[in-house]
Amino acid sequence: MNWKRVWVSLLCICFTLLLFDNLLAQDRPQPSQRRMDWQPEMEIGDTVRDFELPILGGGTFKLSEQKGKIVVMELGACT
């Protein structure tokens, strides 16, 4: 096996992949060109609809029962 031929082949493959990626990147919209078609349902200061959630130790958490208290909620997901 001729190592010089292997290296030249690898360089040609890398160059071709880089060139192909650059050609595809020109067609992608830039982040500033993307449109935001959605509107948020709520704004800061809007009143939140009442909801009820189960508590791990038993019972339920109802937002309307917390009126006048500070409520901090962390909503997240993990896989």
Helices and strands as residue ranges (DSSP letters): H 3-27, G 31-33, E 52-54, E 60-62, G 63-66
